[in-house]
Amino acid sequence: MSSPVAATPLSLLSPPYRTLRPVTGGGRQLKLEGRRPGCALVWDMAIGVRQQDVGVVRGRPGGLPLLVVLPPVEDLSRETTLVQLLEEARPQGILPHHGTPSAEDLASVLRQPPEDLGSEVAEYVRWRGIPLDRETGRLVRKIVGLSAELRSVSGLARALYLSRRALGRRFLSRGLPVPSHWLHFSRLLRVAIRLQNSEDSVLSVGYELGYPDGFSLSNQMARLTGHRPSEVRMYLGWEWVLEAWLRQEADTGGLAPELTVEFLVPQGPDVKRRVSLPTARRPDAVQSEKAIG
């Protein structure tokens, strides 16, 4: 039997998803505990919407998705500012008012795949402070969408009506990971979501999504994200997987240094905070080699 949400607006949900821990230490607690894979921040608005909680929610670390439990309908209709707060907070899931939402209920929401994976990935990248202009954002959404059926950068370039070189130059010139990394990670992200929402084996999921065997899938996932399929099945949610990949890219030079050290994370209109990722190593010799993806 799982425990209900504690009598505090903010709680942490973490593996094995049986209990919720009250957030009493603010942003400091989230930095210490919320960076672990598979954690989620739960905001029960029925208990209260305090200004200090708004700041904690907006300033949560990357990879920590937000699940919001709405207040009763009559309270929601009176609080017109709640809609704006929800838009700024970028929640992964919104639950209707419930007297005692359980950890299992929240975990089931956490594991649900996005309706539009490409748009969610692009939005998350922007939220993490990595600028995507309109056209590059469109390409990211298309790459993630096409990853369900394409396996090669050559096929990707043809589907986007661009040459491999032109596609590579666009991403390289903006300090972003090369197209092949976006494509291969997007395929792995689909694997992670599928593993979390089925009992199928790693081998069968991998084969369905175009991998020759479970060994190749596991090795590529470990190389690009630092985690194995068993971990992405155990630790629910997709944002932490995307965050792990971004950090791997930052650490190996796939992200330009100016995007990895104290870059800006939007938190509502005209409000920003600074976040540090590992310092990138991006040798010039590697850049030109990667340019074609």
Phi, psi and omega in degrees: 000124182275159180273150175285171175301132181296160184283055175215145185301325184249134177219158176253131174253126183215161179304142007270024171063045177249336181222168175239137180255126179299141174268102180249350182257013176062212182298330180297317178296320180295323179295327181278321188250333188277352180276353181290144180302138173086004179275158175216149176262126180253126180244106179268098184289343178292331179285328179158155176237090182266150183299322180293330177289323177302316179296320179294317181296314180295326184264015181298152182291157177299148180086358179254097181291159181248130173245125184251131172255116186289154173285174176304156184304319182296325177288322181296322180290333180277328184266085182292337180287343182296324180298315179295320179300318180295320179296319182287330186281342179053064178286147175279328180216144177236122181252143176293164180303135179212135184300315182222072177298133184267165178297323179295319178299316181292322179296324179294327176288321182298325183276351183292135179286151175294152176293323179232092186299319181299315180295321180293321178296313180298319180295320179296316180301316178295319179299328179281003173091008178269113186291134173234114175291172188303313183290320179293322176299321178296319180294320178299314180299319181292319180298314179297318179295318182286344181296344178291339185229341182258150182235346185236154178290328178298314177295324178296313180300318179297318181294332180267359180060040177227154172284157178303320183294316180296320179295316179296319181298321181300314182286320180296318182295340179258009177072021185259161174304149183292157184305323180298324179291321176299316183294311184292323177294320180299322176297318179293325178296322176295322176299314181301314180297319180293319180297323181286343185242020176206167176260006182295152180288161176301320181298313183290321177295315179298317180297320180297327183260016169098013178264139184292329180199168181293330181295314179297318178299312182297318181294318180292322178296318179295322181291319185272333184238344184083009182228153179262161179306324179299326180286318181290339174282325183282322184260110189284160179099159180250340183295321181293331178291317177296318178298319179298320178294315179300321180290324175297317178297320179296319185287332183258003176096007179285343174247137180299145182307322182293346178263354186244345181244113179053051176271166189268141176241118180297143177219057182098173183303121173062020178237127182220158175224163181258139180226144179250134169248169179303143179298130184279150171244111186231075181300139181301326181296327180284328182302310184294327180291326182277347193302328181272005176079000000 
